[in-house]
Amino acid sequence: MKKLMDWLQNSLTPAVQRFTNRPWVSGFSAGIVKCLPFILTGCVIFFYNVVQPYFPNFLPNLSDVTTYTFNLLALLVSFMMVYQLMGSLKHRGYQVVGGLTGICAYILTMKGTIVDGVYSVTWNRFGPTGIVVAIIVGLYVAFIFHMVAKMKLFKNNKTVPEFVQEWIKNIIPIFITILTMKILIIDFDVDLYPLVLLIFEPVQAIAQTYPGFLLVIFIPVFFYSLGISGWTWSGPRNAIFIPAQAANVAAVAAGGIATNLTTSEVCNGIALCVLGGMGCTLAFNILLLTSKSKRLKTLGKVCIGPSIFNINEPVLYGAPMVFNPVLMLPMYICTFVNATIVYVIMKMGLLAVPTIELAMVATIPAPISTVMFTGDMMGILWWAVVLALDIIIYYPFFKTFEKVTMAEEEMKLLKKEERKEVKNTETKAIA
């Protein structure tokens, strides 16, 4: 076990951190994360629309707010992806122009038509449906700008005015980007949307299987237990989550049923897979409240509030659970157990699959969030079952950890008493 922990701490974690800190990786993740406020705005309007029908004379219909925030997500990503990548690659002078070029290039991919001065395009390509294409376009635009930036045009030229240099530096990557996209989309008549769907269909298909479902949930938990933020994986996970849930919504609207489970709404929203935060730590926090250790009991009282809202950084680092093999193991076990239960009960129809697009983090306490996302009161029962199982799983590990902690506390108290005795002896000797 010691060798394994040494390898995790001294080899794997630094390697992963180096990878996630690479400009292309960090910029990609930031490009998605920066768009979350627009997703959450759509979520706020959803909650508002639950109440609004009961007070139609007092509360106006605000659905258009969602239309022009969440339903423009792909367009926003096409800008923010390039903007963040240019920042990560240290080309800050290209951030705004690159982002705007990303928007132009993305609109070009929509293959809109102009008839009698009217531009027509499939509306849903602006929103979650087009997010994967927006990411690909953003990465391509960032690559072109990065290559041009590395050429260091006008590096030693002092005869050309600075504003002219700036124009030329921007015109070249803009021209290359739009020209190449125009040749691909218009001249060769390529529609990226069905092409991307075809390419990513195997990825989505694997992600929607039981092993894929487990992996998508477990991988962030594993690295989180090593102190690496779960946000690192938000980019790749959202590329799976958002189209999958959009397909669920479309299927229900067409009279079918929602079948995709690897979505943010299931993995995060209903909170059963992340009860108390990644690693299902609410059970551990509840056990802390019963601890015989003064430090652990105090920690439990301090951390229970955030844990209820599925925020577990305080308990994760306060215990600590990070790099603690005694507590890392139940984090993994509970994640697998909870995810398996959710997958099975939804496949069996014992809990409804969410059919609304609310791609938000799991900060709404369960079972409120469970019922809200699924629209199924059975969510309360399954929340109780999952929490009880988590407590049972955590209990033996908690008792082991408590025993070690109490031994440490007794040792500290003993040393304190010894120091006090020595001090009293010295005082008497002086007297």
N, C-alpha and C positions, 0 to 999 in steps of 0.2 A: 504493500500500500504506500509506503514511504517513497519507493522508487517511482511509482505512478504519479504521486502528488508532486514530486520534484520535477518529473518530466512535464506535467501540466503547467506548473508554475514557471519553470525556467526555460522551457523549449516551446511548447505549444502556444501559450498565451502571448509571449513576445512576438512570435511569428504571425499570429492572427492580428495582433495590434499593428504590426508593420504593414500587413496587407490592407487592413481597413483604413489605415492612415494614408495610403497611396492616393494621390490627387484624383485619379479617375474613379476610384471606389468611393471616397468620401464625398466627392462632388456629386456623383450619381445619387447617393443616399440623401444628401442635403437637398437635391432638386425635388425629390418626392416629399420629404419632410416639410419643406417650406410651403408646400401646397395644402398641408393639413388644415390650416384655418378656414380655407374655402370649403373643405369637406365638412368640417365641424359646423360651419354656418348653415349648411344644408341640413345637418342633424338638428340644430336648434329649431329650424323652421318645421321639421317633422314633428317635434314635440309640441310646438305651437299649434300645428294643424290638428293635433289630437284634441285640443281644448276648444279651438276656434268654432267648430260647428255648434257647440252648445251655447255660444254667445254671438251669433251672426250679426246682431244689430250693433254690437259694441266692438267686436274684433274684426278687422278687415282680413281678407284673404291675402296671404303673403307668399303664395306658391311661386310667384315670379322671382322672389329672392333666391330660391333654390335653382331656378332656371338659369339665372345669371351668375351663379357661384359654382355649385357642385356640378351642374350640367355643362360647364365650360372647362372642366378639369383637364382634358387633354390639351386644350389650347394653352392653359396656364402652365402645364408641365413642359410644353415645347419651348416656352420662354425660360422658365426657371431652371430647367436641366442645363441649358447652355450657360445661363448666367452663373450658376453655382460652379460648373466645371471650369469656366474661365477664371473664377476666383481661386479655385483650388490649384489650377495650373499656373498661377501667378501672372495671368494676363488681364489684370483688372481693367485696363484701358479698353478691352474688347467686351466687357461684361454686358453692357446695355445693348450695343450694336449687335453682338452675337445673339443675345436673347431675342431681339426684334427680328433678326434673320431667321431664328428658329420658328417664330410665329409665321413668317412669310412662307417658309419651306413647308411647314405643316399644313397650312391652308392650301398650298399647291397640291399636296397629296390627296386632298379630299375629292379631287376631280369634279369640281363644281362646273355647272354650265351657265352660260350667259345667253339669254334669249330676250330680245327687245330691251336690252339694258337691265334685265332682272337677273341677278345671280342666284342660282338655285343649288343647294347642297343638302345632303342627308344630315339632318340636325344632330342625330345621336353621335355622329363622328366628332363633334365638339366635346362630348362628355366622356364618361368612364369607358365607353365602348372603344374609344380611340386611344386609350392611354399607352398601350404597348407600341403603337405606331409613333406616337408622340415621343416616347423615350428613344426609339431608334433614330428618329429624325434629329432629336436633340443631341444624341451622341455623335451623329454624322456631322452636324453643323459645328459642334465643338472640336471635332477632329480637324476639319478644314481650317478653322480659325487658329487652332494650335499649330498646325503646320506652317501657316503663313507667318504667325508670330515668331516662330523659331528661325525664320529667314532673316530677321532683324533688318528689315528694309530701312534705308537711309541712316544706318548706324553712325557713319562718320561724315554724313553729308550735312554741311552747314549752309549751303547756298540756297536750297529749296526752303521756302517759309514753312514753319512748323504746322500751320493750319492746312497747307497743301499736302504735307507729308501725312498728316492725320487722315485726310480725305482718301488718299491713295491706299494707305494701309487698310482702311475699312472697305473701300470699293472692291479691292482684289478678292478677299474671301467672300464678300456678298455675291459678287459676280460668279465666282467658281461654284458656290453652293447652289444658287438659283438656276444657273445654266445646267449643271449636272442633274439636278432634280427635274428640271423641265424636260431634258432629253429622256430621262427614265419614265416619268409619269405621262407626259403629253406625246412625245414622239414615238416612244415604244409602247404607249398605251398600257402601262403597268398600274394595276390597282393594288396598293400595298395592303389594304385591309384584309381581303380574302387570302392574300399570300401569307401575311403574318399569322392569320388564323390557322392556315394549313401547317406552317412551320411549328407554331407553338401548340398545336393540337395535341401532340404526344406529351408535351410538358404538362399541359392542363389535365390530360387524361391520367397521367401518373399522379399528379397532385391530388386528384379527386379519388384515388384509391385509398384503402385503409393505411398501407405503409406510407404513402405520400402525405396523407393527413397527419400521421404521427410525426413524420420528419419535419414538416413545415412548422409544427408546434414545438417539437423538442429541440431543434437546432439552436434557436435563440435562447432557450432555457439553459442548455449546456454551456454556452459561452457566457451567459449572464452569471452563472455560478462561478465563473472564472474572473468576474469583474468587468466583462466586456459588455457594453450597453446593448440592450435588445434593439434599440433604434438602428443599429448597424445593419440589421436585416430588413428594415422596413421597405427599402426600395424593391428588392427582388420579391418579397412576399406580396407587396401591393400589386406588382405586375401580375401575380396569380389571382389575388383576392378580388380586385375590382372587376375584371372581365367576367370572372366566375359568378359573382353576385348579379352583375348586369344580365347575364344569361338566365339566372334564376327568375329575375323580375320579368324579363321578356317571356319566359316560358309560362309563367302564371298569367300574364296579361293575354296570352294567346289561348288560355284555357287549359294549359298543361299543369305540371307540378314542378316544384323546385327540387333539383337533384344534387346540386353542387354543395358539398359540405366544407370544402377548404376555402372558406371566405372569412373576411375580417369579422363579419357578423357572428359567425359560429366560433371561430378560434379566439376572438377577443370579446365581442359584444355581449354574448350571453353570460360571459364570465365563468362558466363552469370549468373551462380548460385552464383558466388562470385565476383560480379562486384565491383572492388575497394578493395577486400579482404573479408574475412568472415563477413557476416552481410550486404554485398552489400553497402559499405560505400562511394563509389565514389560519389553518389548523394549528400550525406551529405557534402562531401568535396567541391563539386561545389557550394552548397548553402553557405558554409562558405565564399567563395570568394565574395559573394554579401552582407555580413553581415554589419550592421551599427556599430557593436561592433569592436573596434580597435583590441582587443585581438583575437577575432574569425577570423577576416579577415586576420590577420598576420598568425594565425595558418593554415588557408586555403592555403595561399601562400606557406608556408613551407612544407605542407603535400601533395599538389596536385601531385608533381612529383612521390613520392612513390605510391600514390593511383592509378595513371594511370597504374602502374605495379602491381596492386593488392596487395600492401604491406601497411597494414593499422595500424600497431602498433603505428606510430607517432600520428595519429589522434585519435586512440582508447584511448590512455593514455593521450594525450595532451588536449582533450576537457574537461573532460574525458567522454568516453562513458561507460567505465567499471563501473558497479554498479550504473549507472545513469538510473533510471526507465524511464525518459523522452526519452532517446535515445536508451535504450535496446529494447523497444517495436517496433520501426520501423525497427530495425535490424532483429527481428523475422518475422515481417510482410513481409518485402522485400524478405527475404529468402524463405518464403512459396510461395509468388507470383511468384518470378523468377523461382523457381524450378518447380512450376506447369505449367508455360508457356512453359518451356523447355520440360517437359515431354509430354505435349499435342501436341506441334508442331512437335516433333520428331515422336510421335506415329501416327500423321496424315500425315506424310511425307512432312511437310512444311519446315523442316530443316533436312539435312542428318545426320544420326548417324555416328560418327567417326568409321572408319574401319582400323585405324592404331594403333599400340601399342606405345604410347608416354605417359607413366605414369609419368608426370611431374607436378610440382606445377604451379599454375596459375600466373606466373610472366611475361607472354607475354601479352602486352596490347590488350584488345578487341577493335575493332572487328578483328584485325589482327589474333589473336589466334582462334577466332570463325571460320573464313574462312579457316585458315590453318588446323585445326583439322577436320573440316567437309568436306572441299573441296567444300563448297556450298556458293556462293555469297549472298544468302538470309540471311546469318549470319549477314551481315551489317545492313539489315533492322530490324532484330529481336534484335540486339544490341541496335539500336536507340529506339525501342519500349520499351524494358526493362529498359533502362536508364531513359527515360521520365517518366515511371510509378514509378520508384524508387524516382525520384525527387518529384513527386506529393505526394507520401506516406510520405517522410521525411519532406516535407515543413511545415505542421502544428506543428510537433514536434520540428523542427528547430526553428521556430518563438517563441515557448514557451521557449526553451532553451536560445535563443538570448535575450529575454526579461529579464529573470532571470540574465543572465550574465551582461547585460547593467546596471541593478539595482545594482549589486555588484560593477561594475566599478564606478558608480556614488557615491556609498557609500564610496569607497576607496578614490576617488577624494575629497569628502567632508571632510573626516577625515584628508587627507593630507593638505587641506586648513586650517582646524581648528588648526592643529599642527603648521602650518606656522604662523597663526595669534597669537597663544600663544607665539611662539618664538619671533615675532616682538614686542609684548607687553612687554615681559621680557627684551628685548634689550633696549627699550625706558625707562623702569623703572630704569635700571642700569645706563643709560646715565643721 
